[in-house]
């Protein structure tokens, strides 16, 4: 009965790199073009970790996080402006009918 030995990660190398795939997928619903970029970078992270490219995986993870959060922020801001516009238009129309 033999077991495979897996060497520990090198010094300074993180054991796992977060891929931010879930925020990237959520960002698709907020701002589609930036969401696509976030998903692409998030999808690259695990492949780079498997290939041993920890620096590349960290860079892709950082970019996925950045694009996902920017897309979510823009989406929330645009929806807020959209709702505010129609609330103000509703108030303006309501005052005009008096």
C-alpha positions, 0 to 999 in steps of 0.5 A: 500500500503506497501513498503519493507524497505531495511536497509542501508549497514553497516558502512564501507561496500561498497554499491556495489562491482565491479565484473570485469566480462567484463575484465575477459571475454576479458581476455579469448581471451588473455590468456585462462587459466588465463581468466577462473580463472578470470571469475570464481572469477568474477562470485562469487562476486555477489553471495557473496554480496547477501549472505552478505559476503562483505569481501569475495566479495571484495576478489573475486573482487580483484582476478578477477581484478588481474587475468584479467589484468595479462591475458590481459597483457600476451596476449598483450605481446605474440601477440607483440612478435609474430608480432615482430618475423614475422616482423623481419623474413620478414626483414631478408628474404627480405635482403637475397634475394638481 
